Structure formats: structure tokens, C-alpha cells
Amino acid sequence: MNEWVEISADPAHVRRERERARALRASAWWRAQVSRGVCHYCGKKVPPSELTMDHIVPVARGGRSTPGNIVPCCRACNAGKGCLTQAERILDELGGAPASGVEESEIEE
């Protein structure tokens, strides 16, 4: 993980949200999500049994276990994402480019 990502998870929050995620996993809403068999991130068609539950904003980063923050994704995408948000993962793939898209050498003093 890059040094520019800070993780300071509250253990009580993580425990509470993991319990909520287990409850959501048993819901009709989640069954409908995985029945499509499509990874939210890469778009690949995979068997529903191979989709995992991913928090868009990771629980360890303060994310919540709500339908708006949970998506089905393949194991490869979930493992590659780790505790990063999707935007941070993309920046990491680009080599940690500045969020503004402007190189430091281009900034005039």
C-alpha cells in the first residue's frame, strides 16, 4: 500500500459494519445483485458464486455497510483494491499522479 494512504480504523466501527455486511449478504437485495453475475469494476461475467462483496469506501476507512456502498465484484478486483478507494487504486496504477493532474514541475512559483 502506498505511503499516501492513511488507515486508522476504529475497531468498534469495523466490527459493527462487518455484522451489517453479513446481514446484507443474506438479503434479497444482495441475491439480486450477485444473480447478474457481473463484476462492478471490470465488468466481467462470472458465476454468481464467485462474486464477492466489496465496500466502495472500505470499512477500514470509515465506509458503511449500506446498499449504496456495497457492490459485487470478482475476487481479482477485490484483492487488487484492498483498502483503497477505486479512485486511489486508479491513481496507484498511474504511479501516484497528483490528484489535480498537474505535474509539480509545471507549477509556476
Backbone as CSV, one residue per row, in Angstrom:
resi,resn,N_x,N_y,N_z,CA_x,CA_y,CA_z,C_x,C_y,C_z
1,MET,0.847,-1.177,0.000,0.000,0.000,0.000,0.890,1.236,0.000
2,ASN,0.453,2.263,-0.656,1.253,3.477,-0.758,1.289,4.239,0.548
3,GLU,2.358,5.002,0.719,2.534,5.783,1.931,1.553,6.952,2.022
4,TRP,0.899,7.313,0.936,-0.037,8.434,0.965,-1.440,8.033,1.390
5,VAL,-1.650,6.767,1.703,-2.957,6.308,2.169,-2.858,6.021,3.655
6,GLU,-3.660,6.717,4.426,-3.654,6.524,5.879,-4.862,5.698,6.297
7,ILE,-4.609,4.647,7.065,-5.679,3.788,7.562,-5.660,3.858,9.079
8,SER,-6.741,4.329,9.648,-6.859,4.344,11.108,-8.278,3.899,11.449
9,ALA,-8.473,2.605,11.420,-9.801,2.039,11.607,-10.169,1.960,13.081
10,ASP,-11.391,2.343,13.380,-11.936,2.188,14.723,-12.431,0.745,14.834
11,PRO,-11.866,-0.055,15.723,-12.253,-1.468,15.821,-13.751,-1.680,16.053
12,ALA,-14.383,-0.805,16.822,-15.826,-0.945,17.081,-16.614,-0.706,15.789
13,HIS,-16.202,0.287,15.006,-16.867,0.582,13.731,-16.713,-0.606,12.773
14,VAL,-15.498,-1.140,12.680,-15.239,-2.266,11.787,-16.094,-3.468,12.185
15,ARG,-16.134,-3.791,13.452,-16.935,-4.916,13.943,-18.423,-4.721,13.621
16,ARG,-18.940,-3.529,13.903,-20.360,-3.220,13.657,-20.701,-3.317,12.169
17,GLU,-19.838,-2.768,11.309,-20.120,-2.780,9.879,-19.960,-4.171,9.271
18,ARG,-19.052,-4.970,9.790,-18.927,-6.348,9.308,-20.174,-7.150,9.652
19,GLU,-20.755,-6.897,10.827,-22.014,-7.562,11.195,-23.131,-7.142,10.242
20,ARG,-23.191,-5.869,9.923,-24.204,-5.366,8.982,-23.997,-5.970,7.596
21,ALA,-22.743,-6.143,7.189,-22.455,-6.744,5.886,-22.930,-8.192,5.850
22,ARG,-22.739,-8.931,6.943,-23.223,-10.316,6.991,-24.742,-10.360,6.841
23,ALA,-25.435,-9.423,7.479,-26.898,-9.361,7.359,-27.303,-9.036,5.921
24,LEU,-26.610,-8.081,5.294,-26.919,-7.734,3.899,-26.661,-8.895,2.955
25,ARG,-25.607,-9.676,3.233,-25.267,-10.817,2.384,-26.405,-11.839,2.335
26,ALA,-27.215,-11.887,3.386,-28.339,-12.826,3.451,-29.632,-12.232,2.875
27,SER,-29.583,-10.997,2.409,-30.803,-10.306,1.966,-31.151,-10.592,0.500
28,ALA,-32.413,-10.359,0.172,-32.876,-10.497,-1.211,-32.171,-9.469,-2.103
29,TRP,-31.885,-8.295,-1.565,-31.194,-7.262,-2.328,-29.838,-7.784,-2.820
30,TRP,-29.055,-8.385,-1.918,-27.744,-8.885,-2.313,-27.865,-10.040,-3.304
31,ARG,-28.819,-10.929,-3.085,-29.009,-12.045,-4.025,-29.312,-11.516,-5.421
32,ALA,-30.091,-10.445,-5.507,-30.393,-9.844,-6.807,-29.134,-9.241,-7.442
33,GLN,-28.273,-8.650,-6.623,-27.033,-8.057,-7.139,-26.120,-9.120,-7.737
34,VAL,-25.910,-10.206,-7.009,-24.984,-11.227,-7.493,-25.593,-12.107,-8.575
35,SER,-26.912,-12.163,-8.650,-27.545,-13.014,-9.668,-27.229,-12.538,-11.083
36,ARG,-26.874,-11.265,-11.229,-26.496,-10.732,-12.543,-25.167,-11.318,-13.018
37,GLY,-24.309,-11.696,-12.049,-23.034,-12.319,-12.394,-22.050,-11.401,-13.084
38,VAL,-22.052,-10.106,-12.731,-21.163,-9.143,-13.372,-20.370,-8.394,-12.297
39,CYS,-19.045,-8.323,-12.504,-18.182,-7.575,-11.589,-18.420,-6.074,-11.788
40,HIS,-18.610,-5.362,-10.700,-18.853,-3.920,-10.748,-17.661,-3.164,-11.345
41,TYR,-16.437,-3.634,-11.088,-15.249,-2.904,-11.507,-14.766,-3.239,-12.915
42,CYS,-14.607,-4.507,-13.230,-14.051,-4.861,-14.543,-15.128,-5.238,-15.558
43,GLY,-16.357,-5.478,-15.093,-17.456,-5.793,-15.992,-17.480,-7.220,-16.505
44,LYS,-16.557,-8.052,-16.032,-16.525,-9.438,-16.487,-17.726,-10.214,-15.974
45,LYS,-18.192,-11.112,-16.785,-19.281,-12.015,-16.424,-18.658,-13.206,-15.703
46,VAL,-19.064,-13.433,-14.459,-18.550,-14.550,-13.666,-19.722,-15.240,-12.975
47,PRO,-19.558,-16.505,-12.602,-20.635,-17.179,-11.878,-20.950,-16.416,-10.585
48,PRO,-22.222,-16.270,-10.246,-22.602,-15.539,-9.031,-21.869,-16.024,-7.778
49,SER,-21.586,-17.309,-7.705,-20.903,-17.848,-6.522,-19.470,-17.338,-6.394
50,GLU,-18.913,-16.800,-7.474,-17.550,-16.298,-7.449,-17.459,-14.797,-7.211
51,LEU,-18.602,-14.134,-7.070,-18.589,-12.702,-6.778,-18.449,-12.483,-5.274
52,THR,-17.686,-11.452,-4.917,-17.504,-11.101,-3.516,-18.187,-9.767,-3.238
53,MET,-18.386,-9.487,-1.965,-18.991,-8.227,-1.542,-17.862,-7.227,-1.304
54,ASP,-17.926,-6.089,-1.979,-16.899,-5.070,-1.799,-17.528,-3.769,-1.337
55,HIS,-16.882,-3.132,-0.370,-17.290,-1.799,0.089,-16.556,-0.780,-0.775
56,ILE,-17.266,0.085,-1.455,-16.643,1.101,-2.308,-15.707,1.957,-1.460
57,VAL,-16.218,2.488,-0.347,-15.367,3.125,0.651,-15.128,2.046,1.700
58,PRO,-13.905,1.542,1.809,-13.640,0.422,2.712,-14.052,0.698,4.162
59,VAL,-14.515,-0.339,4.832,-14.909,-0.231,6.240,-13.732,0.296,7.064
60,ALA,-12.533,-0.156,6.762,-11.348,0.290,7.487,-11.077,1.777,7.297
61,ARG,-11.724,2.390,6.309,-11.560,3.818,6.037,-12.799,4.602,6.431
62,GLY,-13.700,3.966,7.206,-14.904,4.652,7.672,-16.144,4.352,6.846
63,GLY,-16.031,3.497,5.833,-17.179,3.142,4.994,-18.235,2.379,5.767
64,ARG,-19.444,2.394,5.254,-20.564,1.739,5.930,-21.075,0.596,5.081
65,SER,-21.735,-0.333,5.747,-22.329,-1.483,5.061,-23.770,-1.161,4.702
66,THR,-23.909,-0.378,3.632,-25.226,0.009,3.124,-25.273,-0.326,1.633
67,PRO,-26.462,-0.519,1.088,-26.553,-0.841,-0.339,-25.859,0.185,-1.249
68,GLY,-25.781,1.421,-0.854,-25.117,2.432,-1.667,-23.599,2.349,-1.637
69,ASN,-23.048,1.583,-0.708,-21.596,1.477,-0.583,-21.093,0.059,-0.838
70,ILE,-21.977,-0.839,-1.227,-21.586,-2.231,-1.446,-21.892,-2.635,-2.883
71,VAL,-20.912,-3.290,-3.507,-21.080,-3.771,-4.885,-20.524,-5.189,-4.998
72,PRO,-21.050,-5.961,-5.947,-20.463,-7.273,-6.205,-19.242,-7.119,-7.117
73,CYS,-18.179,-7.842,-6.804,-17.015,-7.802,-7.685,-16.295,-9.137,-7.661
74,CYS,-15.516,-9.363,-8.704,-14.766,-10.620,-8.798,-13.644,-10.606,-7.761
75,ARG,-13.143,-11.784,-7.464,-12.091,-11.911,-6.442,-10.830,-11.141,-6.835
76,ALA,-10.479,-11.146,-8.106,-9.266,-10.454,-8.551,-9.374,-8.950,-8.312
77,CYS,-10.515,-8.359,-8.646,-10.696,-6.920,-8.435,-10.715,-6.583,-6.946
78,ASN,-11.385,-7.407,-6.153,-11.468,-7.154,-4.713,-10.088,-7.254,-4.074
79,ALA,-9.324,-8.255,-4.442,-7.979,-8.418,-3.882,-7.065,-7.276,-4.326
80,GLY,-7.209,-6.837,-5.565,-6.378,-5.755,-6.078,-6.701,-4.418,-5.463
81,LYS,-7.939,-4.240,-5.058,-8.382,-2.976,-4.488,-7.924,-2.815,-3.049
82,GLY,-8.000,-3.885,-2.265,-7.581,-3.817,-0.867,-8.329,-2.745,-0.099
83,CYS,-7.601,-1.922,0.630,-8.207,-0.857,1.441,-8.229,0.485,0.731
84,LEU,-8.034,0.456,-0.579,-8.069,1.690,-1.348,-9.469,1.949,-1.883
85,THR,-9.782,3.201,-2.142,-10.997,3.502,-2.879,-10.666,3.243,-4.351
86,GLN,-11.658,3.176,-5.195,-11.408,2.927,-6.614,-10.555,4.050,-7.208
87,ALA,-10.816,5.285,-6.820,-10.031,6.413,-7.336,-8.567,6.288,-6.920
88,GLU,-8.317,5.891,-5.677,-6.937,5.722,-5.212,-6.254,4.568,-5.938
89,ARG,-6.997,3.512,-6.218,-6.435,2.381,-6.933,-6.005,2.804,-8.337
90,ILE,-6.837,3.602,-8.991,-6.507,4.083,-10.336,-5.276,4.983,-10.279
91,LEU,-5.224,5.887,-9.286,-4.044,6.742,-9.135,-2.799,5.910,-8.890
92,ASP,-2.934,4.854,-8.084,-1.813,3.983,-7.807,-1.312,3.319,-9.093
93,GLU,-2.247,2.875,-9.940,-1.864,2.268,-11.215,-1.157,3.268,-12.127
94,LEU,-1.523,4.536,-11.993,-0.909,5.581,-12.815,0.413,6.067,-12.226
95,GLY,0.791,5.495,-11.111,2.061,5.876,-10.498,1.929,6.978,-9.474
96,GLY,0.755,7.120,-8.870,0.586,8.128,-7.825,0.529,9.537,-8.374
97,ALA,-0.074,9.697,-9.543,-0.180,11.022,-10.156,-0.917,11.975,-9.229
98,PRO,-0.538,13.255,-9.210,-1.236,14.235,-8.389,-2.723,14.264,-8.736
99,ALA,-3.546,14.464,-7.737,-4.994,14.453,-7.940,-5.434,15.494,-8.959
100,SER,-4.729,16.616,-9.041,-5.116,17.672,-9.972,-4.748,17.339,-11.408
101,GLY,-3.848,16.356,-11.587,-3.407,16.008,-12.927,-2.282,16.900,-13.432
102,VAL,-1.778,17.785,-12.557,-0.712,18.704,-12.935,0.575,18.247,-12.269
103,GLU,1.624,18.120,-13.057,2.932,17.749,-12.515,3.503,18.919,-11.735
104,GLU,4.223,18.619,-10.654,4.828,19.650,-9.833,5.739,20.551,-10.655
105,SER,6.455,19.994,-11.632,7.375,20.777,-12.449,6.636,21.810,-13.326
106,GLU,5.337,21.625,-13.511,4.558,22.542,-14.346,4.031,23.732,-13.548
107,ILE,4.135,23.662,-12.214,3.585,24.720,-11.365,4.584,25.855,-11.274
108,GLU,4.126,27.068,-11.636,4.987,28.240,-11.565,4.899,28.830,-10.181
109,GLU,6.046,29.305,-9.701,6.071,29.922,-8.366,5.859,31.400,-8.453
